[in-house]
Amino acid sequence: MSFFFRQVLGQPMEWVEIIKPPNSRSLPDVPTREEVQRLINSVYRLRYRVYFFALYSMGLRLGEGLALEIGDIDAAQKRVHVRQGKGGKDRYVPLPDATLQHLRRFWSSHRNPRLLFPNGCGNEASARTATSPMDRGGVQAAIKAARISCGIHKHLTVHSLRHAYATHLLELGVDLRSIQVVLGHQKPETTARYAHLTEVNRQQARDRIEDLVAGFALRWEEI
């Protein structure tokens, strides 16, 4: 356009200042702690049920949970090594005792030599030899079906479990900086949108994360 005015018409181009509308960002729907337990226990397949509990109890993204391997679990230090998260960055997240026990129990059902959530198509034998994790589409379909099944009308997705993790930790008094580190947010502003409540000493974070899943009764029989 500038070339046309200057070279063809032989006159300067008058620039008109364009007023951009302010950026708006709506907050996601966040389930309550009771709704999270009801949602997860409404999941039909056990493998998805354990997977969703792992996401919620450690604040993981969908892909981070699927990529978990046996070697990422550090039971001695009660932490999980999340590899190649968003932006290609690694991080460690606290591992609650309940999550460790559920992961051990679930792994013993398939004993895949590498993957925690192998793509076994519902068959233990195929899960044992699978070389790829569960399908993302199946995971997303499972959370949608569970939401409908338990009658929750909020717009919830797999990522809602991560939002719930951060929000519920804030409700338990964990400070924003600790939550930012666990979630792997580069900018504090990203974490700040969860700042609805209060802050406490950062050293209490691990105990509060244990409180997060205390009393969570995970269903183990197939529905």
C-alpha positions as CSV (number, residue, x, y, z in Angstrom):
1,M,0.0,0.0,0.0
2,S,2.8,2.4,0.9
3,F,4.6,1.6,-2.4
4,F,1.4,2.3,-4.4
5,F,0.9,5.8,-2.9
6,R,4.5,6.9,-3.2
7,Q,5.6,5.4,-6.5
8,V,2.4,5.3,-8.5
9,L,0.4,8.2,-7.1
10,G,3.4,10.3,-6.2
11,Q,2.0,11.4,-2.9
12,P,2.7,10.5,0.7
13,M,0.4,8.0,2.4
14,E,-1.6,9.3,5.3
15,W,-1.5,6.8,8.1
16,V,-4.6,6.4,10.1
17,E,-4.1,5.3,13.6
18,I,-6.0,2.1,14.3
19,I,-7.5,1.8,17.7
20,K,-7.2,-1.8,18.9
21,P,-9.8,-3.1,21.3
22,P,-8.4,-4.2,24.7
23,N,-7.5,-7.8,25.1
24,S,-10.1,-9.7,27.1
25,R,-9.5,-13.0,28.8
26,S,-12.3,-15.0,30.5
27,L,-11.5,-17.2,33.4
28,P,-12.1,-20.9,33.0
29,D,-14.7,-22.9,34.8
30,V,-13.1,-24.6,37.9
31,P,-14.7,-27.6,39.6
32,T,-14.9,-27.7,43.4
33,R,-12.9,-30.4,45.2
34,E,-16.1,-32.4,45.7
35,E,-16.9,-32.1,41.9
36,V,-13.4,-33.3,41.0
37,Q,-13.8,-36.4,43.1
38,R,-17.3,-37.0,41.6
39,L,-16.0,-36.4,38.1
40,I,-13.0,-38.7,38.4
41,N,-14.9,-41.5,40.0
42,S,-17.5,-41.3,37.2
43,V,-14.9,-42.2,34.6
44,Y,-15.7,-45.6,33.1
45,R,-12.2,-47.0,32.5
46,L,-9.9,-47.5,35.4
47,R,-6.8,-46.4,33.3
48,Y,-8.4,-43.1,32.7
49,R,-9.5,-42.7,36.3
50,V,-6.0,-43.2,37.6
51,Y,-4.6,-40.9,34.9
52,F,-7.0,-38.1,35.7
53,F,-6.2,-38.4,39.4
54,A,-2.5,-38.1,38.6
55,L,-3.1,-35.0,36.5
56,Y,-5.2,-33.4,39.3
57,S,-2.9,-34.3,42.2
58,M,0.2,-33.1,40.4
59,G,-1.1,-30.2,38.3
60,L,0.0,-31.8,35.0
61,R,-1.0,-30.9,31.5
62,L,-2.6,-33.6,29.3
63,G,0.5,-34.4,27.3
64,E,2.8,-34.3,30.4
65,G,0.7,-37.0,32.1
66,L,0.6,-39.2,29.0
67,A,4.4,-39.0,28.7
68,L,5.2,-40.1,32.2
69,E,7.6,-43.0,32.5
70,I,8.6,-45.3,35.3
71,G,12.0,-43.6,35.5
72,D,10.3,-40.2,36.1
73,I,9.0,-41.3,39.5
74,D,11.3,-40.5,42.4
75,A,9.6,-42.3,45.3
76,A,12.4,-41.5,47.7
77,Q,12.2,-37.8,47.3
78,K,8.5,-37.8,46.6
79,R,8.7,-36.0,43.3
80,V,8.1,-36.5,39.6
81,H,10.4,-35.4,36.8
82,V,8.2,-33.7,34.2
83,R,10.2,-33.8,31.0
84,Q,9.8,-31.4,28.0
85,G,6.8,-29.5,29.4
86,K,5.4,-26.4,27.7
87,G,8.3,-24.5,26.1
88,G,10.5,-27.6,26.2
89,K,11.3,-27.1,29.9
90,D,11.8,-29.8,32.5
91,R,10.5,-29.4,36.1
92,Y,10.0,-31.4,39.3
93,V,6.5,-31.6,40.9
94,P,5.7,-32.9,44.4
95,L,4.3,-36.5,44.4
96,P,1.6,-37.1,47.1
97,D,1.7,-40.4,48.8
98,A,-1.8,-41.3,47.6
99,T,-0.7,-40.7,44.0
100,L,2.4,-42.8,44.4
101,Q,0.3,-45.7,45.7
102,H,-2.3,-45.5,43.0
103,L,0.4,-45.3,40.3
104,R,2.2,-48.4,41.7
105,R,-1.1,-50.3,41.9
106,F,-2.1,-49.4,38.4
107,W,1.4,-50.2,36.9
108,S,1.2,-53.6,38.5
109,S,-1.9,-54.3,36.4
110,H,0.1,-54.0,33.1
111,R,3.8,-53.9,34.0
112,N,4.9,-52.1,30.9
113,P,8.7,-51.8,31.1
114,R,8.7,-48.0,30.4
115,L,5.3,-46.3,30.3
116,L,3.0,-45.6,33.2
117,F,0.0,-45.1,30.9
118,P,0.5,-47.3,27.9
119,N,-1.9,-47.5,25.0
120,G,-3.2,-51.0,25.5
121,C,-6.7,-50.6,24.0
122,G,-8.1,-52.1,27.2
123,N,-6.1,-55.3,27.0
124,E,-3.5,-56.0,29.7
125,A,-1.3,-58.1,27.4
126,S,-1.1,-55.4,24.7
127,A,-0.6,-52.7,27.4
128,R,2.4,-54.6,28.7
129,T,4.2,-54.4,25.3
130,A,2.8,-51.0,24.1
131,T,5.4,-48.5,23.0
132,S,3.2,-45.5,22.9
133,P,1.0,-43.8,25.6
134,M,-2.8,-43.7,25.7
135,D,-4.6,-41.8,22.9
136,R,-5.3,-38.1,23.5
137,G,-8.7,-38.4,21.9
138,G,-9.7,-41.2,24.1
139,V,-8.6,-39.2,27.2
140,Q,-10.7,-36.2,26.1
141,A,-13.7,-38.3,25.3
142,A,-13.5,-40.0,28.7
143,I,-13.6,-36.7,30.7
144,K,-16.5,-35.4,28.6
145,A,-18.5,-38.6,29.2
146,A,-17.7,-38.5,32.9
147,R,-18.9,-34.9,33.1
148,I,-22.2,-35.7,31.5
149,S,-22.6,-38.9,33.6
150,C,-22.2,-37.1,36.9
151,G,-24.4,-34.2,36.0
152,I,-21.8,-31.4,36.2
153,H,-22.9,-28.5,33.9
154,K,-19.7,-26.5,34.0
155,H,-17.6,-26.4,30.9
156,L,-14.9,-28.8,32.0
157,T,-12.0,-30.3,29.9
158,V,-8.9,-32.3,30.8
159,H,-7.1,-29.0,31.4
160,S,-9.8,-28.1,34.0
161,L,-8.1,-30.5,36.4
162,R,-4.9,-28.4,36.3
163,H,-6.9,-25.2,36.9
164,A,-8.6,-27.0,39.8
165,Y,-5.2,-28.0,41.3
166,A,-4.0,-24.5,41.3
167,T,-7.2,-23.0,42.6
168,H,-7.6,-25.6,45.4
169,L,-4.0,-25.1,46.5
170,L,-4.7,-21.4,46.9
171,E,-7.8,-22.2,48.9
172,L,-5.5,-24.3,51.1
173,G,-3.2,-21.4,51.6
174,V,-0.2,-22.2,49.3
175,D,1.4,-19.0,48.0
176,L,1.4,-18.0,44.3
177,R,5.2,-18.3,43.8
178,S,5.1,-22.0,44.9
179,I,2.2,-22.7,42.6
180,Q,4.0,-21.0,39.7
181,V,7.0,-23.2,40.1
182,V,5.0,-26.4,40.4
183,L,2.9,-25.5,37.3
184,G,5.9,-24.5,35.3
185,H,4.6,-21.0,34.5
186,Q,7.3,-18.7,33.1
187,K,5.4,-15.5,34.0
188,P,3.9,-14.9,37.4
189,E,1.0,-13.1,35.7
190,T,-0.1,-16.5,34.3
191,T,-0.4,-17.9,37.8
192,A,-1.9,-14.7,39.2
193,R,-5.3,-15.3,37.7
194,Y,-5.8,-18.0,40.3
195,A,-5.2,-15.4,43.1
196,H,-8.7,-15.3,44.6
197,L,-7.8,-16.1,48.1
198,T,-4.8,-15.9,50.5
199,E,-1.1,-16.8,50.8
200,V,0.9,-18.7,53.3
201,N,4.5,-19.6,53.8
202,R,6.0,-21.5,50.9
203,Q,7.5,-24.2,53.1
204,Q,3.9,-25.5,53.7
205,A,3.4,-26.3,50.1
206,R,4.2,-30.0,50.3
207,D,2.0,-30.6,53.3
208,R,-0.9,-28.7,51.6
209,I,-0.5,-30.8,48.5
210,E,-0.9,-33.9,50.7
211,D,-4.0,-32.3,52.2
212,L,-5.3,-31.8,48.7
213,V,-5.8,-35.5,48.1
214,A,-6.3,-36.7,51.7
215,G,-9.5,-38.7,51.9
216,F,-9.8,-39.0,48.1
217,A,-11.5,-42.4,47.7
218,L,-10.5,-43.6,44.2
219,R,-12.8,-46.2,42.7
220,W,-10.9,-49.3,41.6
221,E,-13.6,-51.6,40.1
222,E,-14.5,-51.3,36.4
223,I,-17.8,-49.5,35.8
